[in-house]
């Protein structure tokens, strides 16, 4: 995943695959848990930037 848009698109695909029975629920849950860890990591970077008073570009959050 290069950015949050790609992650979001992939999660839509996971949802559709689980709903269609093409992916089992356990695998879908694992992928969602991994995506949550990626998002929390980006959130932690944002919070750290705020605390130290610096603006930091987080490439993962950049979609253009």
C-alpha positions in Angstrom: 0.0 0.0 0.0 1.4 3.3 -1.0 -1.2 5.5 0.6 -4.5 5.5 2.5 -6.6 5.7 -0.7 -5.1 2.4 -1.9 -5.7 0.9 1.6 -9.3 2.1 1.5 -9.8 0.6 -2.0 -8.3 -2.7 -0.9 -10.6 -2.8 2.1 -13.6 -2.3 -0.2 -12.4 -5.3 -2.2 -12.0 -7.4 1.0 -15.5 -6.5 2.1 -16.9 -7.5 -1.3 -15.0 -10.8 -1.3 -16.1 -11.8 2.2 -19.7 -10.8 1.4 -19.6 -12.9 -1.9 -18.1 -15.9 -0.1 -14.9 -15.6 -2.0 -12.8 -15.0 1.1 -13.3 -16.5 4.5 -14.2 -14.3 7.4 -11.0 -15.1 9.3 -8.8 -13.9 6.4 -10.9 -10.8 6.1 -10.6 -10.1 9.8 -6.8 -10.5 9.6 -6.6 -8.0 6.7 -8.8 -5.5 8.5 -6.7 -5.8 11.6 -3.5 -5.2 9.6 -5.1 -2.2 8.0 -6.0 -0.8 11.5 -2.4 -1.2 12.6 -1.3 0.8 9.5 -3.8 3.6 10.2 -2.9 3.7 13.9 0.8 4.0 13.0 0.0 7.0 10.8 -2.1 8.5 13.6 0.8 8.1 16.0 3.0 10.0 13.6 0.5 12.8 13.4 0.2 13.0 17.2 3.9 13.0 17.6 4.3 15.9 15.1 1.7 17.9 17.1 3.5 17.2 20.4 6.9 18.3 19.1 5.4 21.3 17.2 6.7 20.3 13.8 4.9 19.7 10.6 5.8 16.4 9.0 4.6 15.1 5.7 3.3 11.6 6.1 3.5 10.0 2.7 1.0 7.3 3.6 -1.7 10.0 4.1 -0.9 11.8 0.9 -3.3 10.7 -1.9 -2.2 12.9 -4.8 
